[in-house]
Amino acid sequence: MLRVRPVHFTSRMEPWEQLLTALGLAKTTDDGAWREFDAGAGRLALHQVEAGAPNDGTTVFGVEVGDVAEFARRTSIAGQETGTTSAELTGTDHGESCRITGPDGFSFLADKAAHGANCADADPALAVVGVWFTPEPAAAAQTLRDIGARYRPVPDDDETADFTAKNGGVLMVRPASGTPRSGLGFEYDGDLDALRDRLTVGGLEAGVTEEAFSRTLHVANPDADSQTPAASLHVPPTLWISKRRIEGSGNGVPDDA
């Protein structure tokens, strides 16, 4: 199995839970400083940190798998064949994981899924999106193929690449200069205006914009008003929810979102 499951670090757990609930995610795990939320496709974990921590407001790219050792074995074989990806088992504070590293030096974890199918109470139209920003998009895309993600073809003549995970969620590669980094967003296979109205009724600031590639819903980022030094560097003012990408619909995520 393969499921998209980024981890977002924040000192603002309650505003984030309010936002995710309004978006239609269902809370499936609540261990205080660690909470998990299911979308119709994919899962997002919140990890509480102290205000002002260097990682406050950051998202870590990540996936879940069923059998970590078998996933590591298969990914390692695929990576050796392509010369692109390394995969090694590693111990973490939550058990054994597999660390995947791409040729640009970007690495992420594949953790064992704590529970199986996504919660039926989640909005089925919503998908969690993990984004890999990199100066080497072609190589990053190959790494995602090596881990078993399914390429989602769209006829764009650019360096972007979209993938879906068998058990839910979307992974995107986007070209960007500088150090490789993670991004977080959502896709919605439904009426963005209705979703905007739902968020507004819930007391959240949201608006739909007509972008060059598609319509995108932007909602205020709960971390954006944090006064931490980290926030001034990496926290975008809004989170984006794009219309589900289909053939010919453009690249589906704002640049450097």
Phi and psi restraints in degrees (value plus and minus 20) as a CYANA .aco file:
   2 LEU   PHI    -169.1  -129.1
   2 LEU   PSI     102.9   142.9
   3 ARG   PHI    -151.7  -111.7
   3 ARG   PSI     119.1   159.1
   4 VAL   PHI     -92.2   -52.2
   4 VAL   PSI     108.1   148.1
   5 ARG   PHI    -172.8  -132.8
   5 ARG   PSI      62.0   102.0
   6 PRO   PHI     -87.2   -47.2
   6 PRO   PSI     143.9   183.9
   7 VAL   PHI    -140.5  -100.5
   7 VAL   PSI     104.9   144.9
   8 HIS   PHI    -128.0   -88.0
   8 HIS   PSI     107.3   147.3
   9 PHE   PHI    -117.4   -77.4
   9 PHE   PSI     109.0   149.0
  10 THR   PHI    -175.4  -135.4
  10 THR   PSI     129.8   169.8
  11 SER   PHI    -114.4   -74.4
  11 SER   PSI     -19.3    20.7
  12 ARG   PHI    -137.5   -97.5
  12 ARG   PSI      44.7    84.7
  13 MET   PHI     -83.8   -43.8
  13 MET   PSI     -64.8   -24.8
  14 GLU   PHI     -87.1   -47.1
  14 GLU   PSI     -65.2   -25.2
  15 PRO   PHI     -80.1   -40.1
  15 PRO   PSI     -55.7   -15.7
  16 TRP   PHI     -87.1   -47.1
  16 TRP   PSI     -61.3   -21.3
  17 GLU   PHI     -83.9   -43.9
  17 GLU   PSI     -58.8   -18.8
  18 GLN   PHI     -80.4   -40.4
  18 GLN   PSI     -64.3   -24.3
  19 LEU   PHI     -84.4   -44.4
  19 LEU   PSI     -69.2   -29.2
  20 LEU   PHI     -83.9   -43.9
  20 LEU   PSI     -58.1   -18.1
  21 THR   PHI     -84.9   -44.9
  21 THR   PSI     -61.2   -21.2
  22 ALA   PHI     -86.0   -46.0
  22 ALA   PSI     -53.0   -13.0
  23 LEU   PHI     -89.8   -49.8
  23 LEU   PSI     -41.3    -1.3
  24 GLY   PHI      90.8   130.8
  24 GLY   PSI      -8.6    31.4
  25 LEU   PHI    -102.0   -62.0
  25 LEU   PSI     133.1   173.1
  26 ALA   PHI    -134.1   -94.1
  26 ALA   PSI     108.8   148.8
  27 LYS   PHI     -93.6   -53.6
  27 LYS   PSI     105.5   145.5
  28 THR   PHI    -136.9   -96.9
  28 THR   PSI     -35.4     4.6
  29 THR   PHI    -160.7  -120.7
  29 THR   PSI     113.9   153.9
  30 ASP   PHI    -160.4  -120.4
  30 ASP   PSI      76.7   116.7
  31 ASP   PHI    -131.6   -91.6
  31 ASP   PSI      15.3    55.3
  32 GLY   PHI      59.7    99.7
  32 GLY   PSI    -110.8   -70.8
  33 ALA   PHI    -100.0   -60.0
  33 ALA   PSI     -25.6    14.4
  34 TRP   PHI    -151.1  -111.1
  34 TRP   PSI      99.6   139.6
  35 ARG   PHI    -152.4  -112.4
  35 ARG   PSI     122.6   162.6
  36 GLU   PHI    -139.7   -99.7
  36 GLU   PSI     122.4   162.4
  37 PHE   PHI    -150.8  -110.8
  37 PHE   PSI     109.9   149.9
  38 ASP   PHI    -115.0   -75.0
  38 ASP   PSI     115.2   155.2
  39 ALA   PHI    -117.5   -77.5
  39 ALA   PSI     159.9   199.9
  40 GLY   PHI     -79.8   -39.8
  40 GLY   PSI     -52.0   -12.0
  41 ALA   PHI    -159.2  -119.2
  41 ALA   PSI      97.2   137.2
  42 GLY   PHI      76.1   116.1
  42 GLY   PSI     150.9   190.9
  43 ARG   PHI    -162.8  -122.8
  43 ARG   PSI     128.0   168.0
  44 LEU   PHI    -148.6  -108.6
  44 LEU   PSI     113.0   153.0
  45 ALA   PHI    -126.5   -86.5
  45 ALA   PSI     119.4   159.4
  46 LEU   PHI    -126.1   -86.1
  46 LEU   PSI     113.9   153.9
  47 HIS   PHI    -143.7  -103.7
  47 HIS   PSI      98.5   138.5
  48 GLN   PHI     -95.9   -55.9
  48 GLN   PSI     115.8   155.8
  49 VAL   PHI    -151.2  -111.2
  49 VAL   PSI     148.1   188.1
  50 GLU   PHI     -92.5   -52.5
  50 GLU   PSI     124.3   164.3
  51 ALA   PHI     -78.5   -38.5
  51 ALA   PSI     113.0   153.0
  52 GLY   PHI      71.9   111.9
  52 GLY   PSI     -25.8    14.2
  53 ALA   PHI     -83.4   -43.4
  53 ALA   PSI     127.9   167.9
  54 PRO   PHI     -76.8   -36.8
  54 PRO   PSI     -49.3    -9.3
  55 ASN   PHI    -117.7   -77.7
  55 ASN   PSI     -12.4    27.6
  56 ASP   PHI     -82.9   -42.9
  56 ASP   PSI     101.7   141.7
  57 GLY   PHI      70.6   110.6
  57 GLY   PSI     -12.3    27.7
  58 THR   PHI    -123.9   -83.9
  58 THR   PSI     137.0   177.0
  59 THR   PHI    -139.6   -99.6
  59 THR   PSI     116.8   156.8
  60 VAL   PHI    -126.6   -86.6
  60 VAL   PSI     104.4   144.4
  61 PHE   PHI     -79.0   -39.0
  61 PHE   PSI     117.1   157.1
  62 GLY   PHI    -189.7  -149.7
  62 GLY   PSI     141.6   181.6
  63 VAL   PHI    -156.7  -116.7
  63 VAL   PSI     145.8   185.8
  64 GLU   PHI    -137.1   -97.1
  64 GLU   PSI     127.1   167.1
  65 VAL   PHI    -156.2  -116.2
  65 VAL   PSI     147.0   187.0
  66 GLY   PHI    -102.8   -62.8
  66 GLY   PSI     -69.7   -29.7
  67 ASP   PHI    -142.7  -102.7
  67 ASP   PSI      86.0   126.0
  68 VAL   PHI     -83.1   -43.1
  68 VAL   PSI     -63.8   -23.8
  69 ALA   PHI     -83.9   -43.9
  69 ALA   PSI     -63.0   -23.0
  70 GLU   PHI     -87.9   -47.9
  70 GLU   PSI     -58.9   -18.9
  71 PHE   PHI     -81.4   -41.4
  71 PHE   PSI     -64.0   -24.0
  72 ALA   PHI     -82.1   -42.1
  72 ALA   PSI     -61.3   -21.3
  73 ARG   PHI     -82.4   -42.4
  73 ARG   PSI     -68.3   -28.3
  74 ARG   PHI     -86.4   -46.4
  74 ARG   PSI     -61.0   -21.0
  75 THR   PHI     -87.4   -47.4
  75 THR   PSI     -58.6   -18.6
  76 SER   PHI     -82.2   -42.2
  76 SER   PSI     -62.4   -22.4
  77 ILE   PHI     -83.6   -43.6
  77 ILE   PSI     -65.6   -25.6
  78 ALA   PHI     -82.8   -42.8
  78 ALA   PSI     -60.0   -20.0
  79 GLY   PHI     -87.2   -47.2
  79 GLY   PSI     -54.8   -14.8
  80 GLN   PHI     -87.9   -47.9
  80 GLN   PSI     -56.7   -16.7
  81 GLU   PHI     -88.5   -48.5
  81 GLU   PSI     -56.7   -16.7
  82 THR   PHI    -113.0   -73.0
  82 THR   PSI     -37.1     2.9
  83 GLY   PHI      48.4    88.4
  83 GLY   PSI       6.4    46.4
  84 THR   PHI    -137.3   -97.3
  84 THR   PSI     -57.9   -17.9
  85 THR   PHI    -144.5  -104.5
  85 THR   PSI     118.9   158.9
  86 SER   PHI    -133.2   -93.2
  86 SER   PSI     126.6   166.6
  87 ALA   PHI    -160.5  -120.5
  87 ALA   PSI     106.7   146.7
  88 GLU   PHI    -162.6  -122.6
  88 GLU   PSI     123.7   163.7
  89 LEU   PHI     -90.7   -50.7
  89 LEU   PSI     122.1   162.1
  90 THR   PHI    -167.1  -127.1
  90 THR   PSI     127.3   167.3
  91 GLY   PHI    -107.0   -67.0
  91 GLY   PSI     118.4   158.4
  92 THR   PHI    -149.0  -109.0
  92 THR   PSI     155.2   195.2
  93 ASP   PHI     -90.1   -50.1
  93 ASP   PSI     -29.5    10.5
  94 HIS   PHI    -135.2   -95.2
  94 HIS   PSI      -5.0    35.0
  95 GLY   PHI      99.4   139.4
  95 GLY   PSI    -188.5  -148.5
  96 GLU   PHI     -97.3   -57.3
  96 GLU   PSI     115.8   155.8
  97 SER   PHI    -153.6  -113.6
  97 SER   PSI     152.6   192.6
  98 CYS   PHI    -136.9   -96.9
  98 CYS   PSI     106.2   146.2
  99 ARG   PHI    -117.4   -77.4
  99 ARG   PSI     102.3   142.3
 100 ILE   PHI    -123.6   -83.6
 100 ILE   PSI     114.4   154.4
 101 THR   PHI    -148.7  -108.7
 101 THR   PSI     110.0   150.0
 102 GLY   PHI    -112.0   -72.0
 102 GLY   PSI     151.8   191.8
 103 PRO   PHI     -86.7   -46.7
 103 PRO   PSI     -37.6     2.4
 104 ASP   PHI    -105.7   -65.7
 104 ASP   PSI     -19.1    20.9
 105 GLY   PHI      72.2   112.2
 105 GLY   PSI     -28.8    11.2
 106 PHE   PHI     -88.9   -48.9
 106 PHE   PSI     114.1   154.1
 107 SER   PHI    -154.4  -114.4
 107 SER   PSI     135.5   175.5
 108 PHE   PHI    -173.1  -133.1
 108 PHE   PSI     145.9   185.9
 109 LEU   PHI    -124.6   -84.6
 109 LEU   PSI     125.0   165.0
 110 ALA   PHI    -128.5   -88.5
 110 ALA   PSI      92.6   132.6
 111 ASP   PHI    -121.0   -81.0
 111 ASP   PSI     136.7   176.7
 112 LYS   PHI     -90.3   -50.3
 112 LYS   PSI     111.5   151.5
 113 ALA   PHI     -84.8   -44.8
 113 ALA   PSI     110.4   150.4
 114 ALA   PHI     -95.0   -55.0
 114 ALA   PSI     -49.2    -9.2
 115 HIS   PHI    -168.3  -128.3
 115 HIS   PSI     142.7   182.7
 116 GLY   PHI    -103.3   -63.3
 116 GLY   PSI    -129.8   -89.8
 117 ALA   PHI     -79.9   -39.9
 117 ALA   PSI     130.8   170.8
 118 ASN   PHI     -85.8   -45.8
 118 ASN   PSI     129.0   169.0
 119 CYS   PHI     -82.1   -42.1
 119 CYS   PSI     112.7   152.7
 120 ALA   PHI     -87.9   -47.9
 120 ALA   PSI     -35.8     4.2
 121 ASP   PHI    -100.2   -60.2
 121 ASP   PSI     -31.2     8.8
 122 ALA   PHI     -93.9   -53.9
 122 ALA   PSI     130.6   170.6
 123 ASP   PHI     -82.7   -42.7
 123 ASP   PSI      97.3   137.3
 124 PRO   PHI     -87.4   -47.4
 124 PRO   PSI     -35.0     5.0
 125 ALA   PHI    -105.3   -65.3
 125 ALA   PSI     -30.7     9.3
 126 LEU   PHI    -118.8   -78.8
 126 LEU   PSI     115.6   155.6
 127 ALA   PHI    -147.2  -107.2
 127 ALA   PSI     120.0   160.0
 128 VAL   PHI    -100.4   -60.4
 128 VAL   PSI     116.5   156.5
 129 VAL   PHI    -140.9  -100.9
 129 VAL   PSI     104.8   144.8
 130 GLY   PHI    -123.7   -83.7
 130 GLY   PSI     113.6   153.6
 131 VAL   PHI    -137.5   -97.5
 131 VAL   PSI     115.6   155.6
 132 TRP   PHI    -131.6   -91.6
 132 TRP   PSI      85.6   125.6
 133 PHE   PHI    -108.9   -68.9
 133 PHE   PSI     109.0   149.0
 134 THR   PHI    -176.4  -136.4
 134 THR   PSI     128.7   168.7
 135 PRO   PHI     -97.7   -57.7
 135 PRO   PSI     -24.9    15.1
 136 GLU   PHI    -144.5  -104.5
 136 GLU   PSI      47.8    87.8
 137 PRO   PHI     -84.2   -44.2
 137 PRO   PSI     -56.0   -16.0
 138 ALA   PHI     -84.3   -44.3
 138 ALA   PSI     -61.7   -21.7
 139 ALA   PHI     -89.1   -49.1
 139 ALA   PSI     -58.8   -18.8
 140 ALA   PHI     -83.1   -43.1
 140 ALA   PSI     -60.4   -20.4
 141 ALA   PHI     -81.8   -41.8
 141 ALA   PSI     -57.8   -17.8
 142 GLN   PHI     -86.2   -46.2
 142 GLN   PSI     -57.6   -17.6
 143 THR   PHI     -80.4   -40.4
 143 THR   PSI     -61.4   -21.4
 144 LEU   PHI     -86.5   -46.5
 144 LEU   PSI     -54.3   -14.3
 145 ARG   PHI     -84.2   -44.2
 145 ARG   PSI     -60.6   -20.6
 146 ASP   PHI     -82.9   -42.9
 146 ASP   PSI     -50.5   -10.5
 147 ILE   PHI    -105.2   -65.2
 147 ILE   PSI     -23.0    17.0
 148 GLY   PHI      80.7   120.7
 148 GLY   PSI     -11.2    28.8
 149 ALA   PHI     -91.5   -51.5
 149 ALA   PSI     129.7   169.7
 150 ARG   PHI    -119.6   -79.6
 150 ARG   PSI     100.1   140.1
 151 TYR   PHI     -82.1   -42.1
 151 TYR   PSI     114.4   154.4
 152 ARG   PHI    -128.7   -88.7
 152 ARG   PSI      80.3   120.3
 153 PRO   PHI     -92.7   -52.7
 153 PRO   PSI     116.0   156.0
 154 VAL   PHI    -160.4  -120.4
 154 VAL   PSI     123.9   163.9
 155 PRO   PHI    -101.8   -61.8
 155 PRO   PSI      35.3    75.3
 156 ASP   PHI    -117.6   -77.6
 156 ASP   PSI     115.3   155.3
 157 ASP   PHI    -113.7   -73.7
 157 ASP   PSI      48.8    88.8
 158 ASP   PHI    -169.9  -129.9
 158 ASP   PSI    -191.5  -151.5
 159 GLU   PHI    -117.6   -77.6
 159 GLU   PSI     -10.6    29.4
 160 THR   PHI     -98.7   -58.7
 160 THR   PSI     138.0   178.0
 161 ALA   PHI    -171.8  -131.8
 161 ALA   PSI     115.6   155.6
 162 ASP   PHI    -136.9   -96.9
 162 ASP   PSI     124.4   164.4
 163 PHE   PHI    -158.2  -118.2
 163 PHE   PSI     132.6   172.6
 164 THR   PHI    -136.4   -96.4
 164 THR   PSI     133.7   173.7
 165 ALA   PHI    -120.7   -80.7
 165 ALA   PSI     122.0   162.0
 166 LYS   PHI     -73.7   -33.7
 166 LYS   PSI     -58.5   -18.5
 167 ASN   PHI    -124.0   -84.0
 167 ASN   PSI      -2.6    37.4
 168 GLY   PHI     100.5   140.5
 168 GLY   PSI     119.8   159.8
 169 GLY   PHI      84.5   124.5
 169 GLY   PSI     146.5   186.5
 170 VAL   PHI    -146.0  -106.0
 170 VAL   PSI     118.8   158.8
 171 LEU   PHI    -137.9   -97.9
 171 LEU   PSI     111.6   151.6
 172 MET   PHI    -142.7  -102.7
 172 MET   PSI     124.8   164.8
 173 VAL   PHI    -132.4   -92.4
 173 VAL   PSI     110.0   150.0
 174 ARG   PHI    -152.9  -112.9
 174 ARG   PSI     112.9   152.9
 175 PRO   PHI     -88.4   -48.4
 175 PRO   PSI     118.1   158.1
 176 ALA   PHI    -178.8  -138.8
 176 ALA   PSI     127.2   167.2
 177 SER   PHI    -101.8   -61.8
 177 SER   PSI     145.1   185.1
 178 GLY   PHI      66.7   106.7
 178 GLY   PSI    -182.2  -142.2
 179 THR   PHI     -90.0   -50.0
 179 THR   PSI     114.0   154.0
 180 PRO   PHI     -76.6   -36.6
 180 PRO   PSI     125.2   165.2
 181 ARG   PHI    -174.9  -134.9
 181 ARG   PSI     149.4   189.4
 182 SER   PHI    -119.5   -79.5
 182 SER   PSI     135.6   175.6
 183 GLY   PHI    -158.8  -118.8
 183 GLY   PSI     140.7   180.7
 184 LEU   PHI    -151.4  -111.4
 184 LEU   PSI     117.7   157.7
 185 GLY   PHI    -179.7  -139.7
 185 GLY   PSI    -188.9  -148.9
 186 PHE   PHI    -162.5  -122.5
 186 PHE   PSI     137.3   177.3
 187 GLU   PHI    -138.1   -98.1
 187 GLU   PSI     129.7   169.7
 188 TYR   PHI    -153.1  -113.1
 188 TYR   PSI     101.3   141.3
 189 ASP   PHI    -118.7   -78.7
 189 ASP   PSI      41.6    81.6
 190 GLY   PHI    -185.7  -145.7
 190 GLY   PSI    -179.2  -139.2
 191 ASP   PHI    -105.8   -65.8
 191 ASP   PSI      87.9   127.9
 192 LEU   PHI     -84.9   -44.9
 192 LEU   PSI     -53.1   -13.1
 193 ASP   PHI     -85.3   -45.3
 193 ASP   PSI     -60.4   -20.4
 194 ALA   PHI     -86.0   -46.0
 194 ALA   PSI     -57.8   -17.8
 195 LEU   PHI     -86.7   -46.7
 195 LEU   PSI     -61.3   -21.3
 196 ARG   PHI     -78.1   -38.1
 196 ARG   PSI     -65.0   -25.0
 197 ASP   PHI     -82.6   -42.6
 197 ASP   PSI     -58.8   -18.8
 198 ARG   PHI     -83.5   -43.5
 198 ARG   PSI     -60.8   -20.8
 199 LEU   PHI     -87.1   -47.1
 199 LEU   PSI     -61.4   -21.4
 200 THR   PHI     -83.8   -43.8
 200 THR   PSI     -62.4   -22.4
 201 VAL   PHI     -80.6   -40.6
 201 VAL   PSI     -51.7   -11.7
 202 GLY   PHI    -101.1   -61.1
 202 GLY   PSI     -13.4    26.6
 203 GLY   PHI      64.7   104.7
 203 GLY   PSI      -2.5    37.5
 204 LEU   PHI    -124.9   -84.9
 204 LEU   PSI     124.0   164.0
 205 GLU   PHI    -100.1   -60.1
 205 GLU   PSI     101.5   141.5
 206 ALA   PHI    -170.1  -130.1
 206 ALA   PSI     129.9   169.9
 207 GLY   PHI    -177.0  -137.0
 207 GLY   PSI     128.7   168.7
 208 VAL   PHI    -118.0   -78.0
 208 VAL   PSI     111.8   151.8
 209 THR   PHI    -136.6   -96.6
 209 THR   PSI     127.7   167.7
 210 GLU   PHI    -113.7   -73.7
 210 GLU   PSI      83.5   123.5
 211 GLU   PHI    -115.7   -75.7
 211 GLU   PSI     151.2   191.2
 212 ALA   PHI     -82.7   -42.7
 212 ALA   PSI     -50.5   -10.5
 213 PHE   PHI    -119.2   -79.2
 213 PHE   PSI     -45.3    -5.3
 214 SER   PHI    -198.5  -158.5
 214 SER   PSI    -199.3  -159.3
 215 ARG   PHI    -107.1   -67.1
 215 ARG   PSI     118.6   158.6
 216 THR   PHI    -154.3  -114.3
 216 THR   PSI     115.6   155.6
 217 LEU   PHI    -114.7   -74.7
 217 LEU   PSI     108.1   148.1
 218 HIS   PHI    -133.9   -93.9
 218 HIS   PSI     113.5   153.5
 219 VAL   PHI    -147.9  -107.9
 219 VAL   PSI     123.8   163.8
 220 ALA   PHI     -75.7   -35.7
 220 ALA   PSI     112.0   152.0
 221 ASN   PHI     -98.2   -58.2
 221 ASN   PSI     102.9   142.9
 222 PRO   PHI     -77.9   -37.9
 222 PRO   PSI     -44.3    -4.3
 223 ASP   PHI    -107.2   -67.2
 223 ASP   PSI     -30.8     9.2
 224 ALA   PHI     -87.4   -47.4
 224 ALA   PSI     -47.1    -7.1
 225 ASP   PHI    -111.5   -71.5
 225 ASP   PSI     -13.2    26.8
 226 SER   PHI     -88.2   -48.2
 226 SER   PSI     121.0   161.0
 227 GLN   PHI    -117.3   -77.3
 227 GLN   PSI      -2.5    37.5
 228 THR   PHI     -93.0   -53.0
 228 THR   PSI     131.8   171.8
 229 PRO   PHI     -76.8   -36.8
 229 PRO   PSI     -56.2   -16.2
 230 ALA   PHI     -83.4   -43.4
 230 ALA   PSI     -57.1   -17.1
 231 ALA   PHI     -81.2   -41.2
 231 ALA   PSI     -56.6   -16.6
 232 SER   PHI     -88.2   -48.2
 232 SER   PSI     -37.4     2.6
 233 LEU   PHI    -116.9   -76.9
 233 LEU   PSI     -57.3   -17.3
 234 HIS   PHI    -153.8  -113.8
 234 HIS   PSI     -22.1    17.9
 235 VAL   PHI    -115.1   -75.1
 235 VAL   PSI      94.5   134.5
 236 PRO   PHI     -91.6   -51.6
 236 PRO   PSI     132.9   172.9
 237 PRO   PHI     -88.6   -48.6
 237 PRO   PSI     -44.8    -4.8
 238 THR   PHI    -154.4  -114.4
 238 THR   PSI     140.8   180.8
 239 LEU   PHI    -122.1   -82.1
 239 LEU   PSI     127.9   167.9
 240 TRP   PHI    -130.1   -90.1
 240 TRP   PSI     124.3   164.3
 241 ILE   PHI    -147.8  -107.8
 241 ILE   PSI      88.3   128.3
 242 SER   PHI    -115.5   -75.5
 242 SER   PSI     134.9   174.9
 243 LYS   PHI     -82.7   -42.7
 243 LYS   PSI     118.1   158.1
 244 ARG   PHI     -72.2   -32.2
 244 ARG   PSI     110.5   150.5
 245 ARG   PHI     -93.7   -53.7
 245 ARG   PSI     112.6   152.6
 246 ILE   PHI    -148.2  -108.2
 246 ILE   PSI     150.3   190.3
 247 GLU   PHI     -76.9   -36.9
 247 GLU   PSI     109.7   149.7
 248 GLY   PHI      63.8   103.8
 248 GLY   PSI     -12.1    27.9
 249 SER   PHI    -117.0   -77.0
 249 SER   PSI     -13.7    26.3
 250 GLY   PHI      72.9   112.9
 250 GLY   PSI    -191.4  -151.4
 251 ASN   PHI    -104.5   -64.5
 251 ASN   PSI     -27.7    12.3
 252 GLY   PHI      55.8    95.8
 252 GLY   PSI     -20.4    19.6
 253 VAL   PHI    -172.1  -132.1
 253 VAL   PSI     115.6   155.6
 254 PRO   PHI     -77.9   -37.9
 254 PRO   PSI     126.6   166.6
 255 ASP   PHI     -80.8   -40.8
 255 ASP   PSI     117.4   157.4
 256 ASP   PHI      29.7    69.7
 256 ASP   PSI      19.7    59.7
